[in-house]
Every structure is written in structure tokens, then in C-alpha cells.
Amino acid sequence: MSNSKNDMFYSGSYGMPRALNLRQVEIFKAVMELGTVSRAAEALNISQPAASKLLMQFEGDHGLKLFDRKKGRLIPTDQSVHLYAEVERIFAGVRQVESAIDFIKREEQGRLVVGLAPGLAGAFIREVTTRFLAQHPNVYCMIQSRRSRWLVEQVLTRQVDVSISAARVDNPHFVSDRFTELPLICIMPPGHPLEQYDVVRPEHLNGVRFVAFDLDSYTGQKVDGVFQDHKVKANVVINGDAVASVTECVAAGLGVSLVYPLFVAGIEDRVATRPFEPNAPMDQFLSYARDARNMDLILAFSEHAKATAKRILEEVERGRI
């Protein structure tokens, strides 16, 4: 019987195959992934002769021909390709166990899963999360970006601890705190002719090169409603399905757009803004379960979200964005 601590299975006598040695499997996997014995040895922090010996023992112990050796190169055989697929599957399972262990440890430290609309997934959530983690450095924070209609379901099924979106959760067991009302603003490249106006109105946008939101989005539907009500015929040159696409195109000088203030956090110095009338406001709700297990973290995070939104809106009113 083998005494090796790396043996995964033990065999007796009577000509049975030798025990599978984990170190041999590791060197085989490393060679397949890195291409050479020397690189594999370096990755596993062993000498090249030791790595070569392990690889030859692996082949000899189990009657395998894993590599053809041609001009100093190792060419994987069909046997090695089939074996590697199985080895990788097993190691993937090990990585899942490691992730589960890490997740369990983080549960003890505190965990917060935040869902938010895509339009808030840039500088806004970065600032909120930075402030939150500064006060709760040991908390594991997950950020998930989803369309508002999907966030409602994720809150109700408790896949997220707290959501920030335009959608209210209509359920007595959940809180939906309307914490701000966002005005629609017009953004444009610096120096654009629309900068001459103190307030941009629908008629100012007729024929103007316009970067639009996809109509499947909440913002796209709001803006389209304004355009239809006021018979605006903007010259739509780009249609984007993400806030970053729209704002970056405006910053690059490709057109103007109508957005909500939290969307331009992070690119304030690259666009000019003007108030837009008539207003088409968008409410923002913080939603979470009334009996949430981590209510203290939810409330702390919510306060930072409110404070960040307030700061950005105040800067809009002062004309700083």
C-alpha cells in the first residue's frame, strides 16, 4: 500500500494499477494548459526534472501515451485530449467548492446584493458603493444591473437585497421608498448651438442630430412620448440600448440627447447640460423586504444612495453639470 499523502486512491497487490497521484494529475493539467514542461514546473513551483519525472510516471503507472515528443516539443495525443476534458471538469468542481467556501465565509462578514437599472450602473453606483464600503469595509457587495421590470421580480423573490429603479414594488411585505424625482435634461457637446438657450424646449430639437435611447428602455419611452406630444422631428443619428453608449456618443460630438441627471455622473466635464421643459420626471425607488436579514446594511446603503442622488441634483440646479 502506498504511503504517499497525495494518493487519491489506494491499490493492493495482485497486479492492480498504481494509485492515482494528485501531483501527477496537476502536472499533466499544467502541461496541457501551458504547453511546456518548464512552464508547468514553474507554475507548480517545482524543478523541471521533477515535473518531467511526474509526467513520465503518470504515463507509465497507468499505461497511457499522453504526448508525442517531437524535436523537444510535447504534442498531445487523443488520449490526453480526452483525459484533459475529464480532469478540467473535476477541477472546475473543486473551484466551485472553493467559491462556496468563500461565499460562506463572506456570509459571516456580511453580504449585500444590489440590483439597479442599467442607467445607474456607472459613476453613480460607483460613488454610492465607495462611500458604503468605506464605512463597512468587510461587507461583500454584489452589483447586478437589470431592466426595471426584472428588478421587481428579483426583489420579490429575494434574489437581490435592495433595488434602485423607476419601478415600484407593490407588495405589503416590501418597502418601496420613493427617494427622488429626476428631471429630464438636455445634454450636448460643449459649444453646441443649443447652449445659447437657458432652457431647451421641444421645438429646439427639430432637425437637430439626436442620440436616442432604445424604445424598450424606460428613458426611451419617456422621450418618445414627449416627441410625439410636441410633434418633434429630431434627426436621430444613433439609437443606443445603454446609457454609456448614448452619453459617450454625445460627448464625442455626434449629437444631443435627453437624459436623467444621474446618467451623466462621471462625464460632467465632457458635456454641456441645459434644463428641459416640459418636464417628464422619472421617480426612483429603493425597494427591499421588510423582514430582510441584513436590514442594517440595506438602510446604510440606501442612505448613501439618497445622499449621492441629492448631491448630483443640487449640482444640476446650480448648473455645475
C-alpha positions as CSV (number, residue, x, y, z in Angstrom):
1,M,0.0,0.0,0.0
2,S,1.3,3.4,-0.9
3,N,2.1,5.9,1.8
4,S,2.0,9.0,-0.4
5,K,-0.2,11.7,1.1
6,N,-1.1,12.7,-2.5
7,D,-2.6,9.4,-3.3
8,M,-6.3,9.8,-4.3
9,F,-7.0,6.0,-4.3
10,Y,-5.1,3.1,-2.9
11,S,-4.5,-0.2,-4.6
12,G,-3.4,-3.5,-3.2
13,S,-1.1,-6.1,-4.9
14,Y,-2.1,-8.7,-7.4
15,G,-1.1,-6.5,-10.4
16,M,-3.7,-3.8,-9.8
17,P,-3.0,-0.4,-11.2
18,R,-1.0,2.0,-9.1
19,A,-2.8,4.6,-7.1
20,L,-3.8,7.8,-8.9
21,N,-1.4,10.5,-7.7
22,L,-2.8,14.1,-7.5
23,R,0.6,15.7,-8.2
24,Q,0.9,13.7,-11.4
25,V,-2.6,14.9,-12.4
26,E,-1.7,18.5,-11.6
27,I,1.5,18.4,-13.8
28,F,-0.4,16.8,-16.6
29,K,-3.1,19.6,-16.4
30,A,-0.4,22.3,-16.3
31,V,1.4,21.0,-19.3
32,M,-1.8,20.8,-21.3
33,E,-2.6,24.4,-20.4
34,L,0.9,26.0,-20.6
35,G,2.4,23.9,-23.4
36,T,5.7,23.0,-22.0
37,V,7.1,21.1,-19.0
38,S,9.3,24.1,-18.0
39,R,6.3,26.4,-17.8
40,A,4.3,23.8,-15.9
41,A,7.1,23.2,-13.4
42,E,7.4,27.0,-12.8
43,A,3.6,27.3,-12.3
44,L,3.7,24.5,-9.7
45,N,6.9,25.7,-8.1
46,I,8.9,22.5,-8.7
47,S,12.0,21.8,-10.8
48,Q,11.8,20.8,-14.5
49,P,13.4,17.4,-13.9
50,A,10.8,16.7,-11.1
51,A,8.0,17.7,-13.4
52,S,9.3,15.5,-16.3
53,K,9.6,12.6,-13.9
54,L,6.0,13.0,-12.6
55,L,4.7,13.2,-16.1
56,M,6.5,10.0,-17.2
57,Q,5.4,8.2,-14.1
58,F,1.8,9.2,-14.8
59,E,2.0,7.7,-18.3
60,G,3.9,4.6,-17.1
61,D,1.7,3.9,-14.0
62,H,-1.5,3.9,-16.0
63,G,-0.4,2.7,-19.4
64,L,-1.1,5.9,-21.2
65,K,0.6,7.7,-24.1
66,L,-0.3,11.3,-23.4
67,F,2.2,13.1,-25.6
68,D,4.3,12.6,-28.7
69,R,7.7,14.0,-28.3
70,K,8.9,15.7,-31.4
71,K,12.0,17.9,-31.6
72,G,11.8,18.8,-27.9
73,R,8.1,19.6,-28.1
74,L,5.2,17.8,-26.5
75,I,2.3,17.1,-28.9
76,P,-0.9,16.0,-27.0
77,T,-2.4,12.7,-28.2
78,D,-6.1,11.8,-28.4
79,Q,-5.8,10.1,-25.1
80,S,-4.5,13.3,-23.4
81,V,-7.3,15.4,-25.0
82,H,-10.0,13.1,-23.7
83,L,-8.3,12.9,-20.3
84,Y,-7.8,16.6,-20.0
85,A,-11.6,17.2,-20.6
86,E,-12.4,15.0,-17.6
87,V,-9.6,16.5,-15.4
88,E,-10.8,20.0,-16.2
89,R,-14.4,19.1,-15.2
90,I,-13.2,17.8,-11.9
91,F,-11.0,20.8,-11.2
92,A,-13.9,23.1,-12.1
93,G,-15.9,21.3,-9.4
94,V,-13.1,21.9,-7.0
95,R,-13.2,25.6,-7.9
96,Q,-17.0,25.7,-7.2
97,V,-16.4,24.2,-3.8
98,E,-13.7,26.9,-3.1
99,S,-16.2,29.6,-4.2
100,A,-18.8,28.1,-1.9
101,I,-16.4,28.2,1.0
102,D,-15.6,31.8,0.2
103,F,-19.3,32.6,0.0
104,I,-20.0,31.0,3.3
105,K,-17.2,33.0,5.0
106,R,-18.4,36.2,3.4
107,E,-21.9,35.5,4.7
108,E,-20.5,35.7,8.2
109,Q,-18.8,39.0,7.4
110,G,-22.0,40.5,5.8
111,R,-23.2,40.5,2.2
112,L,-25.3,42.9,0.2
113,V,-26.8,42.2,-3.2
114,V,-27.8,45.4,-5.0
115,G,-29.9,45.4,-8.1
116,L,-30.2,48.6,-10.2
117,A,-31.4,49.9,-13.5
118,P,-28.6,50.0,-16.3
119,G,-28.7,53.8,-16.4
120,L,-27.3,53.9,-12.8
121,A,-24.6,51.3,-13.3
122,G,-21.8,53.8,-13.9
123,A,-20.4,56.6,-11.9
124,F,-23.5,56.9,-9.7
125,I,-23.3,53.4,-8.2
126,R,-19.5,53.6,-8.1
127,E,-19.8,56.6,-5.7
128,V,-22.6,55.1,-3.6
129,T,-20.7,51.8,-3.2
130,T,-17.4,53.6,-2.5
131,R,-19.0,55.5,0.4
132,F,-20.8,52.5,1.7
133,L,-17.7,50.3,1.7
134,A,-15.7,53.0,3.4
135,Q,-18.0,52.6,6.4
136,H,-18.5,48.8,6.0
137,P,-15.1,47.5,4.7
138,N,-15.8,43.8,5.5
139,V,-19.0,43.6,3.6
140,Y,-19.2,41.6,0.4
141,C,-21.1,43.7,-2.1
142,M,-22.6,42.3,-5.4
143,I,-24.0,44.7,-8.0
144,Q,-26.4,43.4,-10.6
145,S,-27.7,45.6,-13.5
146,R,-31.2,44.7,-14.8
147,R,-34.1,46.4,-16.5
148,S,-36.6,47.8,-14.0
149,R,-39.3,45.3,-14.8
150,W,-37.0,42.4,-14.0
151,L,-35.8,44.1,-10.8
152,V,-39.2,44.0,-9.3
153,E,-39.3,40.2,-9.7
154,Q,-35.8,39.9,-8.3
155,V,-36.7,41.9,-5.2
156,L,-39.9,39.8,-4.7
157,T,-38.0,36.5,-5.0
158,R,-35.2,37.9,-2.8
159,Q,-32.5,37.5,-5.4
160,V,-31.4,41.0,-4.5
161,D,-31.5,42.6,-1.1
162,V,-32.2,46.1,-2.4
163,S,-33.0,47.6,-5.8
164,I,-32.8,51.1,-7.2
165,S,-35.0,51.7,-10.2
166,A,-38.0,53.5,-11.6
167,A,-40.3,50.6,-10.8
168,R,-42.3,50.4,-7.5
169,V,-42.7,47.1,-5.8
170,D,-46.4,46.9,-5.0
171,N,-46.4,44.4,-2.1
172,P,-47.2,45.0,1.6
173,H,-44.3,42.8,2.7
174,F,-41.8,45.1,0.8
175,V,-40.8,48.7,1.1
176,S,-40.7,50.9,-2.0
177,D,-39.2,54.2,-0.8
178,R,-39.6,56.9,-3.5
179,F,-36.4,58.8,-2.6
180,T,-36.0,61.2,-5.6
181,E,-37.7,62.6,-8.7
182,L,-35.3,63.1,-11.6
183,P,-35.9,65.8,-14.2
184,L,-35.2,65.3,-17.8
185,I,-32.2,67.4,-19.0
186,C,-30.7,68.0,-22.4
187,I,-27.0,67.1,-22.8
188,M,-24.9,68.3,-25.7
189,P,-21.2,68.6,-26.8
190,P,-19.6,71.7,-25.4
191,G,-20.0,74.6,-27.8
192,H,-23.2,73.2,-29.3
193,P,-25.7,75.9,-30.6
194,L,-28.3,74.7,-28.1
195,E,-26.1,76.2,-25.3
196,Q,-27.5,79.6,-26.2
197,Y,-30.8,78.6,-24.5
198,D,-31.3,78.8,-20.8
199,V,-33.9,76.1,-21.1
200,V,-34.2,73.7,-24.1
201,R,-37.7,73.1,-25.4
202,P,-39.1,70.5,-27.8
203,E,-39.2,72.9,-30.8
204,H,-35.4,73.5,-30.3
205,L,-34.8,69.8,-31.2
206,N,-36.5,69.8,-34.6
207,G,-34.0,68.6,-37.2
208,V,-31.1,68.5,-34.6
209,R,-28.8,65.5,-34.7
210,F,-30.1,63.4,-31.8
211,V,-28.8,60.3,-30.0
212,A,-31.8,58.3,-28.8
213,F,-32.4,55.6,-26.3
214,D,-33.9,52.3,-27.5
215,L,-37.7,52.3,-27.1
216,D,-37.5,49.2,-25.0
217,S,-36.0,51.4,-22.2
218,Y,-37.8,53.5,-19.7
219,T,-36.0,56.6,-20.8
220,G,-36.6,55.9,-24.5
221,Q,-40.3,55.6,-23.9
222,K,-40.4,58.9,-21.9
223,V,-38.6,60.8,-24.5
224,D,-40.6,59.3,-27.4
225,G,-43.8,60.4,-25.5
226,V,-42.5,64.0,-25.3
227,F,-41.6,64.0,-29.0
228,Q,-45.0,62.6,-30.0
229,D,-46.9,65.1,-27.8
230,H,-45.0,68.0,-29.3
231,K,-44.6,66.7,-32.8
232,V,-40.8,66.9,-32.6
233,K,-38.9,65.6,-35.7
234,A,-35.4,65.1,-34.4
235,N,-32.7,63.8,-36.7
236,V,-32.0,60.6,-34.9
237,V,-28.5,59.5,-36.0
238,I,-27.8,56.9,-33.3
239,N,-30.0,54.6,-31.2
240,G,-28.4,53.1,-28.1
241,D,-29.6,50.5,-25.7
242,A,-27.3,51.6,-22.9
243,V,-26.7,54.8,-21.1
244,A,-23.0,54.7,-21.6
245,S,-23.5,54.3,-25.4
246,V,-25.7,57.4,-25.5
247,T,-23.7,59.7,-23.3
248,E,-20.4,58.7,-24.9
249,C,-21.7,59.5,-28.3
250,V,-22.9,62.9,-27.1
251,A,-19.6,63.6,-25.5
252,A,-17.9,62.7,-28.8
253,G,-19.9,65.3,-30.6
254,L,-22.2,63.0,-32.5
255,G,-25.5,64.7,-31.4
256,V,-27.5,65.8,-28.4
257,S,-29.8,63.7,-26.2
258,L,-32.4,63.9,-23.4
259,V,-31.3,62.0,-20.2
260,Y,-31.8,62.0,-16.5
261,P,-29.1,63.7,-14.3
262,L,-27.8,60.5,-12.6
263,F,-26.9,59.2,-16.1
264,V,-24.2,61.9,-16.7
265,A,-22.4,61.4,-13.4
266,G,-18.7,60.8,-14.3
267,I,-18.7,62.7,-17.6
268,E,-19.7,66.1,-16.3
269,D,-16.6,67.8,-17.8
270,R,-17.3,66.4,-21.2
271,V,-20.8,67.5,-21.9
272,A,-22.8,70.7,-21.5
273,T,-26.3,70.5,-20.0
274,R,-29.5,72.6,-20.0
275,P,-32.8,72.1,-18.2
276,F,-35.5,70.7,-20.5
277,E,-39.2,71.7,-20.5
278,P,-41.8,70.5,-20.3
279,N,-40.5,68.1,-17.7
280,A,-41.0,64.3,-17.9
281,P,-39.8,63.3,-14.5
282,M,-38.7,59.8,-13.5
283,D,-39.2,58.6,-9.9
284,Q,-36.6,56.5,-8.3
285,F,-37.5,53.8,-5.7
286,L,-35.4,52.0,-3.2
287,S,-37.1,48.6,-2.6
288,Y,-36.4,45.8,-0.1
289,A,-38.2,43.3,2.1
290,R,-39.5,44.5,5.4
291,D,-38.1,41.4,7.2
292,A,-34.7,41.4,5.3
293,R,-32.0,39.6,7.2
294,N,-29.4,42.4,6.7
295,M,-31.6,45.4,7.3
296,D,-28.8,47.4,8.8
297,L,-26.7,47.1,5.7
298,I,-29.7,47.9,3.4
299,L,-30.5,51.0,5.3
300,A,-26.9,52.2,5.4
301,F,-26.6,51.6,1.6
302,S,-29.9,53.4,1.0
303,E,-28.8,56.5,2.9
304,H,-25.6,56.7,0.7
305,A,-27.8,56.3,-2.5
306,K,-30.1,59.1,-1.3
307,A,-27.2,61.4,-0.4
308,T,-25.4,60.8,-3.8
309,A,-28.5,61.5,-5.8
310,K,-29.2,64.6,-3.8
311,R,-25.7,65.9,-4.4
312,I,-25.9,65.3,-8.2
313,L,-29.3,67.0,-8.4
314,E,-28.1,70.0,-6.5
315,E,-25.2,70.4,-8.9
316,V,-27.6,70.2,-11.8
317,E,-29.7,73.0,-10.3
318,R,-26.5,75.1,-9.8
319,G,-25.5,74.5,-13.4
320,R,-22.4,72.6,-12.4
321,I,-23.3,69.5,-14.5
